[in-house]
Amino acid sequence: MVFMVIEGGLATTAVADLGYAGISRIDVEQEAARRLNAIGYDRWERREQTIGMPVPREIKYLALQIRFAAQAIGGLRRIPSDFRSDIYWPTPLEQPAFRTGP
């Protein structure tokens, strides 16, 4: 009996390991970026760099949790197809209002 390696089979196995149903770590990172954008994290960070007022602790901690969840979900061998669901991501208890004036 002779065994042969089928080259086409190797390519499909490598693609299947990237995620479930074609979902990759990049998709998870984009969802994390969307969530960070939704809480206005980039505006808070720019304000801190511009005028020196620190990012509120709640916002900074929530951003840390979102990044951690993205790493954890993106590191799974099979990323769930419903990875965008809120059950996988942290939710803010109360978000401080972004004030532009005094």
C-alpha positions in Angstrom: 0.0 0.0 0.0 1.4 3.4 -1.0 0.4 6.7 0.8 0.5 10.0 -1.1 0.2 13.5 0.2 -2.6 15.4 -1.5 -1.4 19.0 -1.9 -4.9 20.5 -2.2 -5.9 19.0 1.2 -3.1 20.9 3.0 -4.4 24.2 1.7 -8.0 23.7 3.0 -6.8 22.6 6.4 -4.7 25.7 6.8 -7.7 27.9 5.9 -10.0 26.0 8.3 -7.6 26.7 11.2 -8.0 30.5 10.7 -11.4 30.5 12.2 -15.0 29.2 12.0 -16.9 30.0 8.8 -14.2 32.2 7.4 -13.9 34.4 10.5 -10.4 35.6 11.3 -8.7 37.5 14.1 -8.8 40.6 11.9 -12.6 40.5 12.1 -12.5 40.3 15.9 -10.0 43.3 16.0 -12.4 45.3 13.8 -15.2 44.6 16.2 -13.0 45.7 19.1 -12.2 48.9 17.2 -15.9 49.5 16.5 -16.6 49.1 20.2 -13.8 51.5 21.2 -15.1 54.0 18.7 -18.6 53.6 20.1 -17.4 54.7 23.6 -15.4 57.6 22.0 -12.1 56.4 23.4 -10.0 58.1 20.7 -11.6 61.5 21.6 -10.9 60.9 25.3 -7.3 60.0 24.5 -6.8 63.1 22.3 -8.2 65.3 25.0 -5.7 63.8 27.5 -2.8 64.4 25.0 -4.0 67.9 24.2 -5.0 69.5 27.5 -3.7 67.0 30.0 -7.0 66.0 31.5 -6.8 62.2 32.1 -9.1 59.7 30.5 -11.8 58.8 33.1 -10.9 55.6 34.9 -14.1 53.9 33.8 -13.4 54.5 30.1 -9.8 53.5 30.4 -10.7 50.3 32.2 -13.5 49.5 29.7 -11.0 50.0 26.8 -8.6 47.6 28.5 -11.3 45.0 28.9 -12.4 45.3 25.2 -8.8 44.8 24.1 -8.4 41.8 26.4 -11.7 40.3 25.1 -10.4 40.8 21.5 -7.2 39.0 22.3 -9.0 36.1 24.0 -11.6 35.7 21.2 -9.1 36.1 18.4 -6.8 33.5 20.0 -9.5 30.8 19.9 -8.8 28.0 17.5 -12.4 28.3 16.3 -13.8 31.8 16.6 -17.6 31.6 17.3 -19.7 32.8 14.4 -21.6 35.1 16.8 -18.5 36.8 18.2 -20.1 40.2 17.7 -22.7 39.3 20.3 -22.6 41.3 23.6 -22.2 38.1 25.6 -18.5 38.0 24.6 -17.7 41.6 25.2 -17.7 43.8 28.3 -20.4 46.4 28.7 -20.0 49.8 30.4 -21.9 50.2 33.7 -22.1 54.0 33.2 -20.3 56.0 30.7 -19.2 59.5 31.6 -20.5 62.2 29.2 -17.9 63.8 27.0 -18.0 67.5 27.6 -16.5 69.9 25.1 -17.2 73.1 27.1 -16.8 74.3 30.7 
